[in-house]
């Protein structure tokens, strides 16, 4: 899945969300790891050469959904959500949504 690790802290990768720029190029990935018993781990990944490493690039951080916002009809509402999971759910039904 996107070249990120399939496990982290003995937890399996459940889902990942690519952060894309306005052109659709992947800037980073946020992954959710769970094992069913412990608290989930949400891990950001940044580019490391041709792969990915845990961490966040210093400086300004992109919005998740920025690629959708770039082509959004400015006369319609856009939603600011808490988290990638909720944002993706709104996007899946055709709404424009972002999260930080």
DSSP file (Angstrom, degrees, kcal/mol; ACC not computed):
  #  RESIDUE AA STRUCTURE BP1 BP2  ACC     N-H-->O    O-->H-N    N-H-->O    O-->H-N    TCO  KAPPA ALPHA  PHI   PSI    X-CA   Y-CA   Z-CA
    1    1 A X    >         0   0    0      0, 0.0     3,-1.5     0, 0.0    14,-0.0   0.000 360.0 360.0 360.0  98.5    0.0    0.0    0.0
    2    2 A X  T 3   -     0   0    0      1,-0.3     3,-0.1    14,-0.0    27,-0.0   0.513 360.0 -77.2  64.5   7.6    1.9    3.1   -1.3
    3    3 A X  T 3  S+     0   0    0      1,-0.3    49,-0.4    48,-0.0    -1,-0.3   0.551  96.1 130.3  81.8   6.2    5.3    1.6   -0.2
    4    4 A X  S <  S-     0   0    0     -3,-1.5    -1,-0.3     1,-0.1    49,-0.1  -0.546  70.8 -76.8 -88.6 161.0    4.8    2.3    3.5
    5    5 A X        -     0   0    0     -2,-0.2    -1,-0.1     1,-0.1     3,-0.0  -0.231  29.6-141.9 -58.8 143.0    5.4   -0.4    6.1
    6    6 A X  S    S+     0   0    0      1,-0.1     7,-2.8    -3,-0.1     2,-0.3   0.596  86.4  31.2 -80.8 -12.1    2.6   -2.9    6.5
    7    7 A X  E     -A   12   0A   0      5,-0.2     2,-0.3    26,-0.1     5,-0.2  -0.986  60.6-178.2-144.2 155.7    3.2   -3.0   10.3
    8    8 A X  E >  S-A   11   0A   0      3,-2.4     3,-1.2    -2,-0.3    33,-0.1  -0.944  75.5  -4.5-154.7 127.2    4.3   -0.5   12.9
    9    9 A X  T 3  S-     0   0    0     -2,-0.3     3,-0.1     1,-0.3    -1,-0.0   0.883 130.5 -56.2  53.0  41.4    4.7   -1.1   16.7
   10   10 A X  T 3  S+     0   0    0      1,-0.2     2,-0.4    24,-0.0    -1,-0.3   0.755 115.4 118.5  62.7  26.4    3.4   -4.6   16.2
   11   11 A X  E <   -A    8   0A   0     -3,-1.2    -3,-2.4    25,-0.0    -1,-0.2  -0.943  63.2-120.3-122.4 146.0    0.2   -3.2   14.7
   12   12 A X  E     -AB   7  34A   0     22,-1.6    22,-2.3    -2,-0.4     2,-0.4  -0.560  30.2-103.1 -86.6 147.0   -1.1   -3.9   11.1
   13   13 A X  E     + B   0  33A   0     -7,-2.8    20,-0.2    20,-0.2     3,-0.1  -0.541  39.9 174.2 -66.3 123.5   -1.7   -1.2    8.5
   14   14 A X  E     -     0   0A   0     18,-3.3     2,-0.3     1,-0.4    -1,-0.2   0.806  61.7 -17.8 -99.4 -42.1   -5.5   -0.7    8.3
   15   15 A X  E     - B   0  32A   0     17,-1.3    17,-2.9   -14,-0.0    -1,-0.4  -0.988  53.8-153.4-160.9 156.7   -5.6    2.3    6.0
   16   16 A X  E     - B   0  31A   0     -2,-0.3     2,-0.5    15,-0.2    15,-0.2  -0.990   4.2-155.8-138.4 150.4   -3.5    5.0    4.5
   17   17 A X  E     - B   0  30A   0     13,-2.9    13,-2.4    -2,-0.3     2,-0.4  -0.974  13.9-143.0-127.2 115.9   -4.3    8.5    3.1
   18   18 A X  E     - B   0  29A   0     -2,-0.5     2,-0.6    11,-0.2    11,-0.3  -0.625  10.1-141.3 -79.1 133.4   -2.1   10.2    0.6
   19   19 A X  E     - B   0  28A   0      9,-3.4     8,-3.8    -2,-0.4     9,-1.3  -0.852  28.1-170.8 -90.8 121.5   -1.7   14.0    0.9
   20   20 A X  E     - B   0  26A   0     -2,-0.6    47,-0.4     6,-0.3    46,-0.3  -0.839  18.1-127.5-118.0 151.1   -1.6   15.4   -2.6
   21   21 A X    >   -     0   0    0      4,-2.4     3,-2.1    -2,-0.3    49,-0.1  -0.231  48.6 -82.2 -82.4-177.9   -0.8   18.8   -3.9
   22   22 A X  T 3  S+     0   0    0      1,-0.3    -1,-0.1     2,-0.1    -2,-0.0   0.740 132.1  52.6 -59.9 -23.7   -3.1   20.8   -6.3
   23   23 A X  T 3  S-     0   0    0      2,-0.1    -1,-0.3    47,-0.0    44,-0.0   0.483 120.6-106.5 -89.6  -4.2   -1.7   18.8   -9.2
   24   24 A X  S <  S+     0   0    0     -3,-2.1     2,-0.3     1,-0.3    -2,-0.1   0.513  70.9 144.2  91.2   5.7   -2.3   15.4   -7.6
   25   25 A X        -     0   0    0      1,-0.1    -4,-2.4     2,-0.0     2,-0.4  -0.621  56.1-112.4 -78.8 136.2    1.3   14.7   -6.7
   26   26 A X  E     +B   20   0A   0     -2,-0.3    -6,-0.3    -6,-0.2     3,-0.1  -0.540  36.8 173.8 -74.7 125.0    1.8   12.8   -3.4
   27   27 A X  E     -     0   0A   0     -8,-3.8    20,-0.5     1,-0.4     2,-0.3   0.743  65.1 -25.3 -97.8 -32.6    3.5   14.9   -0.8
   28   28 A X  E     -BC  19  46A   0     -9,-1.3    -9,-3.4    18,-0.1    -1,-0.4  -0.959  57.3-125.1-168.7 174.6    3.1   12.6    2.2
   29   29 A X  E     -BC  18  45A   0     16,-1.8    16,-3.2    -2,-0.3     2,-0.5  -0.998   7.0-154.7-137.9 138.6    1.1    9.8    3.6
   30   30 A X  E     -BC  17  44A   0    -13,-2.4   -13,-2.9    -2,-0.4     2,-0.3  -0.966  20.4-165.1-111.7 131.2   -0.8    9.3    6.9
   31   31 A X  E     -BC  16  43A   0     12,-2.8    12,-2.8    -2,-0.5     2,-0.5  -0.884  14.0-146.0-120.1 147.4   -1.3    5.7    8.0
   32   32 A X  E     -BC  15  42A   0    -17,-2.9   -18,-3.3    -2,-0.3   -17,-1.3  -0.958  17.3-171.8-112.6 124.0   -3.5    4.1   10.6
   33   33 A X  E     +BC  13  41A   0      8,-2.9     8,-2.5    -2,-0.5     2,-0.3  -0.945  11.4 162.8-116.6 135.5   -2.2    1.0   12.4
   34   34 A X  E     -B   12   0A   0    -22,-2.3   -22,-1.6    -2,-0.4     6,-0.1  -0.986  28.6-169.9-147.2 154.6   -4.3   -1.2   14.7
   35   35 A X        -     0   0    0      3,-0.4     4,-0.1    -2,-0.3    -1,-0.1   0.331  53.3-108.0-125.2   3.7   -4.1   -4.6   16.3
   36   36 A X  S    S+     0   0    0      2,-0.3     4,-0.1     1,-0.1     3,-0.0   0.193 107.8  51.3  93.9 -17.9   -7.6   -4.8   17.8
   37   37 A X  S    S+     0   0    0      2,-0.1     2,-0.1     0, 0.0    -1,-0.1   0.718  98.4  56.5-119.9 -38.7   -6.5   -4.5   21.4
   38   38 A X  S    S-     0   0    0      1,-0.2    -3,-0.4     3,-0.0    -2,-0.3  -0.410  96.1 -78.5 -93.2 170.3   -4.3   -1.5   21.8
   39   39 A X        -     0   0    0     -2,-0.1    -1,-0.2     1,-0.1    -2,-0.1  -0.352  57.9-100.3 -62.4 146.5   -4.9    2.2   21.0
   40   40 A X        -     0   0    0     -6,-0.1     2,-0.5    -3,-0.1    -6,-0.2  -0.269  27.9-138.0 -66.4 155.7   -4.5    3.0   17.2
   41   41 A X  E     -C   33   0A   0     -8,-2.5    -8,-2.9   -33,-0.1     2,-0.6  -0.985  10.1-162.8-115.8 124.7   -1.3    4.6   15.9
   42   42 A X  E     -C   32   0A   0     -2,-0.5     2,-0.5   -10,-0.2   -10,-0.2  -0.947  17.4-174.5-105.6 117.4   -1.7    7.4   13.3
   43   43 A X  E     -C   31   0A   0    -12,-2.8   -12,-2.8    -2,-0.6     2,-0.3  -0.951  16.6-148.3-123.0 121.4    1.7    7.8   11.6
   44   44 A X  E     -C   30   0A   0     -2,-0.5    11,-2.6   -14,-0.2     2,-0.4  -0.653  16.0-158.3 -82.2 144.5    2.7   10.4    9.1
   45   45 A X  E     -CD  29  54A   0    -16,-3.2   -16,-1.8    -2,-0.3     2,-0.3  -0.964   5.7-166.3-122.9 141.3    5.3    9.4    6.5
   46   46 A X  E     -CD  28  53A   0      7,-2.8     7,-2.5    -2,-0.4   -18,-0.1  -0.835  36.8 -83.4-120.0 161.9    7.5   11.7    4.4
   47   47 A X  E     - D   0  52A   0    -20,-0.5     5,-0.3    -2,-0.3     2,-0.3  -0.351  36.4-176.8 -65.9 141.5    9.6   11.0    1.3
   48   48 A X  E >   - D   0  51A   0      3,-2.6     3,-1.9     1,-0.1     2,-0.5  -0.739  64.1 -65.7-138.1  84.5   13.0    9.4    1.9
   49   49 A X  T 3  S-     0   0    0      1,-0.3    -1,-0.1    -2,-0.3    -2,-0.0  -0.588 119.3 -14.4  67.7-118.8   14.6    9.1   -1.5
   50   50 A X  T 3  S+     0   0    0     -2,-0.5    -1,-0.3    -3,-0.1     2,-0.1   0.442 136.6  46.3 -95.2  -0.1   12.5    6.6   -3.4
   51   51 A X  E <  S-D   48   0A   0     -3,-1.9    -3,-2.6    -5,-0.0     2,-0.3  -0.337  83.9 -95.2-122.1-156.6   10.7    5.4   -0.2
   52   52 A X  E     -D   47   0A   0    -49,-0.4     2,-0.3    -5,-0.3    -5,-0.2  -0.953  23.9-171.8-131.3 146.7    9.0    6.6    2.9
   53   53 A X  E     -D   46   0A   0     -7,-2.5    -7,-2.8    -2,-0.3   -49,-0.0  -0.987  37.0 -96.9-134.9 145.8   10.1    7.3    6.5
   54   54 A X  E    S+D   45   0A   0     -2,-0.3    -9,-0.3    -9,-0.2     2,-0.2  -0.342  80.3  66.5 -60.9 140.6    8.0    8.2    9.6
   55   55 A X  S    S-     0   0    0    -11,-2.6     2,-0.4     2,-0.0    -2,-0.1  -0.701  73.5 -92.1 136.1 174.4    7.9   11.9   10.3
   56   56 A X        -     0   0    0     -2,-0.2     2,-0.1   -10,-0.1   -10,-0.1  -0.969  34.8-114.3-125.3 137.5    6.8   15.2    9.0
   57   57 A X        -     0   0    0     -2,-0.4    -2,-0.0   -12,-0.1   -12,-0.0  -0.475  41.0-111.4 -65.3 138.6    8.7   17.7    6.8
   58   58 A X  S    S+     0   0    0     -2,-0.1     2,-0.3     3,-0.0    -1,-0.1  -0.318  80.0  30.9 -68.4 157.1    9.4   20.9    8.7
   59   59 A X  S    S+     0   0    0     -3,-0.1     2,-0.0     2,-0.0    -3,-0.0  -0.653 107.5   9.4  99.5-154.4    7.6   24.1    7.7
   60   60 A X        -     0   0    0     -2,-0.3     2,-0.4     1,-0.1    -3,-0.1  -0.324  67.4-144.8 -64.8 142.6    4.2   24.5    6.2
   61   61 A X        -     0   0    0     -5,-0.0    -1,-0.1    -2,-0.0    -3,-0.0  -0.903  14.1-123.0-112.3 139.7    2.0   21.4    6.1
   62   62 A X        -     0   0    0     -2,-0.4     2,-0.3     1,-0.1   -41,-0.1  -0.276  23.5-111.3 -75.4 163.1   -0.4   20.6    3.3
   63   63 A X    >   -     0   0    0    -43,-0.1     3,-1.3    35,-0.0     2,-0.6  -0.728  27.7-118.2 -87.3 142.4   -4.1   20.0    3.7
   64   64 A X  B 3  S+E   99   0B   0     35,-3.6    35,-1.5    -2,-0.3   -45,-0.1  -0.744 106.8  29.0 -76.8 123.5   -5.5   16.6    3.1
   65   65 A X  T >> S+     0   0    0     -2,-0.6     4,-2.4   -47,-0.2     3,-0.5   0.479  76.8 132.4 101.4   6.9   -7.9   17.0    0.2
   66   66 A X  H <> S+     0   0    0     -3,-1.3     4,-2.0   -46,-0.3   -45,-0.1   0.856  71.1  57.1 -59.0 -35.1   -6.0   20.0   -1.3
   67   67 A X  H 3> S+     0   0    0    -47,-0.4     4,-0.7     1,-0.2    -1,-0.2   0.870 109.6  44.6 -64.0 -36.2   -6.1   18.3   -4.7
   68   68 A X  H X4 S+     0   0    0     -3,-0.5     3,-0.6     1,-0.2    -2,-0.2   0.881 111.2  53.4 -73.3 -39.3  -10.0   18.2   -4.5
   69   69 A X  H >< S+     0   0    0     -4,-2.4     3,-1.2     1,-0.2    -2,-0.2   0.844  99.6  63.2 -64.6 -34.3  -10.1   21.8   -3.2
   70   70 A X  H 3< S+     0   0    0     -4,-2.0    -1,-0.2     1,-0.3    -2,-0.2   0.827 112.1  35.1 -61.3 -32.6   -8.1   23.0   -6.2
   71   71 A X  T << S+     0   0    0     -4,-0.7    -1,-0.3    -3,-0.6    -2,-0.2   0.249  92.2 129.4-105.2  12.5  -10.8   21.9   -8.6
   72   72 A X    <   -     0   0    0     -3,-1.2     2,-0.7    -4,-0.2    -3,-0.1  -0.405  68.3-112.4 -71.7 139.8  -13.7   22.7   -6.3
   73   73 A X    >   -     0   0    0      1,-0.2     3,-2.3    -2,-0.1    -1,-0.1  -0.636  26.0-148.5 -70.1 111.8  -16.6   24.9   -7.6
   74   74 A X  T 3  S+     0   0    0     -2,-0.7    -1,-0.2     1,-0.3     4,-0.1   0.568  91.4  65.7 -66.6  -8.4  -16.1   28.0   -5.5
   75   75 A X  T 3  S+     0   0    0      2,-0.1    -1,-0.3     0, 0.0     2,-0.3   0.516  95.4  71.5 -88.9  -4.3  -19.9   28.7   -5.4
   76   76 A X  S <  S-     0   0    0     -3,-2.3     2,-0.0     1,-0.1    -4,-0.0  -0.735  92.3 -92.7-110.7 160.3  -20.5   25.5   -3.4
   77   77 A X        -     0   0    0     -2,-0.3    19,-0.5     1,-0.0     2,-0.4  -0.335  30.9-159.6 -69.1 147.5  -19.7   24.7    0.2
   78   78 A X        -     0   0    0     17,-0.1     2,-0.4    -4,-0.1    19,-0.2  -0.971  14.4-136.1-123.9 144.9  -16.5   23.0    1.3
   79   79 A X  E     -f   97   0C   0     17,-2.7    19,-2.4    -2,-0.4     2,-0.6  -0.826   5.1-152.4-108.4 139.2  -16.2   21.2    4.6
   80   80 A X  E     -f   98   0C   0     -2,-0.4    19,-0.2    17,-0.2     2,-0.2  -0.953  29.4-175.5-107.4 118.4  -13.3   21.3    7.1
   81   81 A X        -     0   0    0     17,-2.9     2,-0.8    -2,-0.6    19,-0.4  -0.580  32.5-109.7-113.1 169.4  -13.2   18.0    9.0
   82   82 A X  S    S-     0   0    0     -2,-0.2     4,-0.4    17,-0.1    17,-0.1  -0.881  84.7  -7.5-100.1 103.4  -11.4   16.4   11.9
   83   83 A X  S  > S-     0   0    0     -2,-0.8     4,-1.9     2,-0.1     5,-0.1   0.122  76.7 -89.9  96.4 154.2   -9.2   13.7   10.4
   84   84 A X  H  > S+     0   0    0      1,-0.2     4,-2.9     2,-0.2     5,-0.2   0.831 117.8  60.2 -67.9 -35.1   -8.6   11.9    7.1
   85   85 A X  H  > S+     0   0    0      2,-0.2     4,-1.7     1,-0.2    -1,-0.2   0.938 110.0  40.6 -62.3 -47.4  -11.2    9.2    7.8
   86   86 A X  H  > S+     0   0    0     -4,-0.4     4,-2.0     2,-0.2    -1,-0.2   0.903 115.0  52.3 -67.3 -42.1  -14.1   11.7    8.0
   87   87 A X  H  X S+     0   0    0     -4,-1.9     4,-2.4     1,-0.2    -2,-0.2   0.925 109.3  49.4 -60.1 -45.7  -12.7   13.7    5.2
   88   88 A X  H  X S+     0   0    0     -4,-2.9     4,-2.1     1,-0.2    -1,-0.2   0.865 107.2  55.9 -62.2 -36.8  -12.5   10.7    2.9
   89   89 A X  H  X S+     0   0    0     -4,-1.7     4,-0.6    -5,-0.2    -1,-0.2   0.923 110.2  44.3 -63.0 -43.8  -16.1    9.7    3.8
   90   90 A X  H ><>S+     0   0    0     -4,-2.0     5,-2.1     1,-0.2     3,-1.0   0.900 112.5  52.3 -67.0 -39.8  -17.4   13.1    2.7
   91   91 A X  H ><5S+     0   0    0     -4,-2.4     3,-1.8     1,-0.2    -1,-0.2   0.855 101.0  62.5 -62.9 -34.0  -15.3   12.9   -0.4
   92   92 A X  H 3<5S+     0   0    0     -4,-2.1    -1,-0.2     1,-0.3    -2,-0.2   0.707 103.4  49.0 -68.1 -18.4  -16.7    9.5   -1.3
   93   93 A X  T <<5S-     0   0    0     -3,-1.0    -1,-0.3    -4,-0.6    -2,-0.2   0.176 128.4 -95.4-105.5  17.6  -20.2   10.9   -1.5
   94   94 A X  T < 5S+     0   0    0     -3,-1.8     2,-0.2     1,-0.3    -3,-0.2   0.535  81.5 130.2  90.5   7.4  -19.1   13.8   -3.8
   95   95 A X      < -     0   0    0     -5,-2.1     2,-0.6    -6,-0.1    -1,-0.3  -0.617  59.7-118.3 -92.0 155.0  -18.5   16.6   -1.3
   96   96 A X        +     0   0    0    -19,-0.5   -17,-2.7    -2,-0.2     2,-0.3  -0.830  45.9 161.8 -91.7 124.0  -15.4   18.7   -1.1
   97   97 A X  E     -f   79   0C   0     -2,-0.6     2,-0.3   -19,-0.2   -17,-0.2  -0.990  15.9-175.6-144.4 149.4  -13.7   18.3    2.3
   98   98 A X  E     -f   80   0C   0    -19,-2.4   -17,-2.9    -2,-0.3     2,-0.3  -0.919   3.4-173.3-137.4 162.5  -10.3   18.9    3.7
   99   99 A X  B      E   64   0B   0    -35,-1.5   -35,-3.6    -2,-0.3   -33,-0.1  -0.968 360.0 360.0-149.7 159.4   -8.4   18.4    7.0
  100  100 A X              0   0    0    -19,-0.4   -18,-0.1    -2,-0.3   -35,-0.1   0.449 360.0 360.0 -95.2 360.0   -5.0   19.4    8.3
